[in-house]
Amino acid sequence: MSAVFASIFSFITFAFVVFIFVLWLWLLISVIGDLFRRDDVGGFGKVLWIIFLVVLPYLGVFAYILTQGRGMGERSVAQARQAQKDLREFVGFSPADELKKLDELKAAGTITADEHAKLRAKVIG
């Protein structure tokens, strides 16, 4: 019976190690992607971060996230907004078009006044 428990423990340990490795790999890719998108860090700074990430991979990823985490989030949100704006321009929808559609939905009774106000604030803001 103890061999069964040892096998189960071994499998759970292996699964945990694989999970941690995949998590770290995802974080590494996110960090490197963010690092190369940055305009406020010059080439020398980027090279130093890459060396740090190669020499001490786990520590480098955690150090970058601890020191640059807030900026990573802000850059990610800015990139998402820019992509949304570019998509709207490509498709041809503008905030004015969306506001017109909201007014039509409210006039038709499809949405309530509260829903209209929330959606209008979302389109404008």
Buried (B, 14 or more C-beta within 10 A) or exposed (E): EEEEEEEEEEEEEEEEEEEEEEEBEEBBEBBBBBBEEBEEBEEEEBEEBBEBBEEEEEEBBBBBBEEBEEEBEEBBEEEEEEEEEEEBEEEEEEEEEBBEEBEEBBEEEEBEEEEBEEBBEEBEE
